[in-house]
Amino acid sequence: MLRSFFKDGFDRGEKATHIVDPEKREEHLKRLAGAGINVQQAMDTGQLELRPWREAYLRGDRFDQDAAVALIEEILQSGAAAGYALTRLVDIWNGRCSINQA
């Protein structure tokens, strides 16, 4: 189900930012490619951005709620500033997935 959600966003030309466990990065990229997404092209054009979850949520090895919220807002706003009609922010952490759109 998520594969079709991802593919639909790329087909519509939407920005995608995925926050992933660095140890699962390559596996995640293979799943995207398996869904028919040209991963390298999407990354080269900036349509796809991958961020490691540790850099997204931790400051000094501790979760920082304010920094996490600020980062999410920045990601969603930067997509609009870059001309994307919608940004899909996907957080895949410990096998769980959360999705935000703006």
N, C-alpha and C positions, 0 to 999 in steps of 0.2 A: 504494500500500500504506500509506504513512504517513497519507494522508487518512482511511482507515478506522480506523486506530489512534487518530488525533485524535478523530474523530467518536464512536467507541465510548466514549472517556473522558468526553466531554461528556455523552453520553446517559446514562451511569451516574452523573452528578453528581460526577465526580472533579475535583479541582483540577488546573489546567494552568499551568505556568510555562514559558515559552518564552524562551530566550536567543537573540537574533537580531542579525544585522548591521543597524545602524540604516539603512543604505542599502537593505536588503531588507525592511524592516518592512512597508511597505504591500503589497508583493508577497505576503508571508507571510499577512497578514490577508485578502487576496483569496483565497488558496488555502484558508484555513480556511472562509471564507464559501462558496466553491465546493463544499466538502465538506458543506454543509448546516448549518454551525454559525452560530448567531446571535452573531456576534462582539461586537457592541455590548452585548448583554445579558450575555454572559459576562464582559466587562470591567467593566461596571457593578456586577455582583454580586460581583466578586472571584474568580470561578471561573477566569478567564483573566488571567494576569499576563504582560506582556512586559517583558523587561529587555534593554538593549543589551549586547552581549558585552564591549565595552570596560570598562564599569562592573563587569561581573561578574568579570572575570579580571585586569584590569590595575590596578596601583597605580603612579602616576608613570610611565606608559608602559612598564612592565615587568610581565611575568607574575609573579604571586605565588601560588605553589602553595598555601601555607597559607591565604591569604585565599580562594582559589577553593574549596578543600575546605570551609572554614568556611561559605561562602555556600551551597554545595550542601546541607550539613547543615541550615542554617537554613531554606532553602526547603522541604525535605522535611518538617522538623518543624513548620513554621508551618502547613502544610496540615492536618496532624492536629489542631493546636491550634485551628484554625478550624472543625473538625468534619467535614473531608473524610476519607472512609475511605481514599482513595489520592490521592497527588499524582504527576502525570506531569511530570517535568522533561525538557524537550527542548532540546537545544543545537544550533542550526543556525548553522554557521560555515564560510565559504568553500565552501558547497555540500555540506558533510558534516553528518551528523546523528548525535548520540548521545542515548540515552534512558536515564533512570533513573526508577525507581518506588519509592515507599515508602508 
